[in-house]
């Protein structure tokens, strides 16, 4: 048996090992180039109102910025946990992504509102600048308005405990 | 009740597949003709059983049986009937069912149309296909059962992903799967050749039509997918180098190499072990494609639900199937070493060169697709590889490939000499160069070196594709043309398709104009020589969505060219928003308008594109597929059957 005929088998072994590794890692942990940078600028209005709302108003205290929409199934999944966080006193700013005010307000009335403030990003412009792949996505901002972490997909207790709470504790202290 | 019947039919199919995957092997080993013959009836029985299961699931969709979890997740009471039927393959479980249905279909086709094969070869081929079916059926039954019930029964379904509610996407997955799964036949032939140690011109002749058929379905599937993305995603793009697209493109590249390598093996008895390797690789890449799409190892715009348990199963399956295949290859392939000598300046030499380019191109795509995973594995962070990498690597690899395609048709088998070849290509070379320089200037009044190079390559391919028919015409006139076998016509048409594709690709890439504009009713924007006026935006309700439809009138020199009606749809069940672009097209240009978002004050954001020769890209794909069809239906394959097994004629068995 000559060695070159074994080559395909060796390549296969390498690939299988690689994939076995890949399966253990969450592909959704995509790095955001924005981490460590100030929150991108936006000028939105508050949901259901005409009052303007900009990134300036995110400064001064650590908080979560949660992109969501009434049409998004994942948002409903994470919703009870966001309600729980709100009860624990965490400030969550919601950005209603590519949605209409009426439907968003109806959704909140039906399920409850975990947000202190909600900005309406009807056209998805802010989402584009923030590098949002899809909703829900949650950004963790420190008191200086710097993005310190980004979570893609529904937020849960585990992600909160292992990733986000330590950051907020550090930022606040 | 009906869904349980479907579930039961799948279980029965698994039992039959196990028989199909084992008995014929034992039969070959014991030289027992009756055991070998089990493969044929098992393959047909398995197909019928899976068809029943498939029909049961379709029934559940048609009847809106929300108690079936898969139906509830992928349909809605207002979803039109056509999409309820196509929703069967709208998500993971159903597409895997479609996959095994197609696998069983190919396997039944082999059992029907390969009766002239030697009994042991046929038995082994069917047994390999049966063993593959066992793996996929286990996968469905253990990890992705589409017949699972849900309780309490939802009041209504969650609706089919709106992206998939388009006629193009109704037939895109079946075509693609026909291609993917079709390579399993070539794979089975390769394994049979490795086990039996028999690899000759007859083997290549049996394998060729199956491979060509699978390849033509894959070609059509990819072309349709690109056409769909262009119309439905609203960005005017037609190829995104998305992992899922790459997953279908890699088997296509290797399959193309396989078709050409089979030709060399049949005509000259060379490249045998290389051909077998390509047959294994083409199917390996199809399996890999399935793994990449279904396991969620890579993130992609194709939003299929992902589940790690499924990933582990497919990975294990992949490792077992390919591990056995490559081990057999390492053990048996050395005996296929060719005795003949290979000259570079000969048709087989150039075909081998093309093969190498195709395989390197496939490897480049594979590396680009897996690179993010590798980087992650070595802890170097997470990155994504975009179109810049693929374009930078792919174009230098395909340009010489296209050059050789033209050259190969002017070069004879065995050995050629430049003094013979040069007079055949001289004229074509000069015409292609001359027209290649003029074309960009004539069409766009602007010459770019890349456009000249692309136009030259395209014209060179087009002219050289007609070389063989032209030579026969000159030699024998009309009779010469009439005597051209379909296989040669197939090659000619497919290569014309390649030329047309290169032409379209070059011009649409280099001369397209894209503009994002903000328009109110009555306002207009100019793109190239065309003026686009937004006349109105009116609501227009659909069956399960509400749409805003714009009327955009396109004029050129005050003459109305087209009235385009792009739509922006909001699907009621999930609230998802989709754009339906409107396109006015001629072979030379597309005018593309997509309605993006409403802005304040009644204005709308619109995306307006001018895309020269866009249609040619897809026309090229369709021509390649037609070429494949002509080649696969060549008389020779039908005659070969009689010749290989004269007894069939006496028995009166239809071949």
Interface residues (C-beta under 8 A of the other chain):
Chain A: X1 X2 X5 X6 X8 X9 X12 X15 X16 X18 X19 X20 X21 X22 X23 X25 X27 X28 X29 X30 X31 X69 X70 X71 X73 X98 X99 X103 X122 X123 X124
Chain B: X158 X273 X277 X280 X281 X284 X288 X291 X295 X296 X297 X298 X299 X308 X311 X312 X315 X318 X319 X322 X323 X326 X327 X329 X330 X331 X333 X334 X370 X373 X374 X376 X377 X381 X382 X383 X384 X574 X575 X576 X577 X597 X599 X605
